[in-house]
């Protein structure tokens, strides 16, 4: 595997799947070169997809995980 050298920080958004009776598992990870963009992605995803007043049987939640 090739070594990757970056000259700037990356910011991570982690997606986790939740399913009643089965628990949770990692769904996906996205990386951004801008902290505000990463935070906005997590917030926008959750506002669009997780807008019920209760936890459904299956859903995916985005979480801003900080600087890598």
N, C-alpha and C positions, 0 to 999 in steps of 0.2 A: 504494500500500500504506500502511496506517495505521501510525503510529509507536506502539510499545508501551512504556510506562513501568512498570517494576517497582520496588517498594519493598523488595525482598529478593533475595537471590542465588538462582540456579538451579544445579542440579547435573545433569550430563549422563551418560547411559549410552548407549554406542554399540554397535550390533550389527553384526558383520561376518560375511558368508557366505564359506565356504571350500569350494572344489570341486577335487578332484584333476584335474590337467591343464588347469584353467581359471584357477586363481589365486584371488584374493580380491576382494570388492567390498563396498561399504557396503550394509547390509541395512535398518537402521532407526536412529532416534535417539529416546530418551525423555528428558524433562526432569522433575526433581523439585524441590520447594522445601525438601527436607530431605536433608542429606548422608548421614545414616545410612540413610535409605530408599533412596537411589540405590545406595549400596554393597551393601545387602541384595538389591536387585533383580538386580544383576549377579551376585552370588554365588549366589543361589537359582536363577537361570536356568541358570548353568553346572553347578551340582550336579544339576539335574533333566535337562538335555539333553546334557551332555557328561561322562558318567560312565563311558566306556569306557577301557580301559587303552591304547588306540591311537587314532590319528586316522582316522576313517572317510573314505570317499570324499567325503562332503558333510556339512557341519555349520555351525552358526551359533554364534558366541561373543559373549558380552556382556562389555563392558569399562567399568568406571567411568572416566570421562574428566575428572572434576573439576568445579570451579566454573566457571560460564560468566560 
